[in-house]
Amino acid sequence: MTTLPDDRDTLAFIGGGNMARSLIGGLARRGADTRRIRVAEPLASAREALAADFGVQVFERGEQAAEGASLWLLAVKPQMMQAACTPLADAAQRQRPLVVSIAAGIPVAALQAWLGGGLPVVRCMPNTPTLLGAGVTGLYAGEGVDDGQRRRADALLSSAGTTVWVAEEPLIDAVTAVSGSGPAYAFLLAEAMEAAAVAEGLPAADARTLVVQTLLGAGRMLAEAGEAPAELRRRVTSPGGTTQAAIEAFQGGGFEALVARAVHAARERGAALAAAGQS
């Protein structure tokens, strides 16, 4: 049987929304003893569903769930984070847990300040495919996080997908811009491809199937072929053929530069949110 991220761990989830639910589900699929998971969730119906589906302990308030837990997963909305952390400060200073935050735009320094200071904090950015166990999460270890604590955080987040560690906290904003927001870029491409397919005369249902399966298959090739995207693209692009005509239209419209501007805009926005969270 797979245990929790560390054999000693009792896990406290502060917030029981979709992302917390996906991580709990990932741990359950790996054989974790979910009776050692404590979840704070103010919505009674959500508490009842979590207890029924996973056998976790559920509580209305964060202070109740955090009591006795050696790893806290902060999974509340960024605008609610300070209000969620402040009542936990006394327990944080007494218990000295490892704190893992999945809230966008809230820097490590702010979390430490709200929890009374001096705690090991790991800041993470998962993306929405985590809900299907197919996500990717960027992680940054704040000052004072040791190797064992990094492994515990990694074990938790890898329960629902791949993990990537970054060496500097500002790079979490780049992670947000690439993978955190990235599913929306793929959905926008799918939306545009579907509309173009219908414009070329295909029925809407057929357009949806063709686009979804094309993107799904291309993603699998990227993951499994072990080759760079540029090489895979070259293999599909016969000189003078239909794919070359489409690629030239993309590039003529400045496709690569547009993607670069979009990712940079997302990173700058992430940095601005982090700065606001620090103040």
Helices and strands as residue ranges (DSSP letters): E 11-14, H 18-29, G 34-36, E 37-40, H 44-54, E 57-59, H 62-66, E 71-74, G 78-80, H 81-85, G 86-88, H 89-95, E 98-101, H 108-114, E 121-125, G 128-132, E 135-141, H 147-157, G 158-160, E 161-165, H 171-175, I 176-180, H 182-199, H 204-224, H 229-236, H 242-252, H 255-278
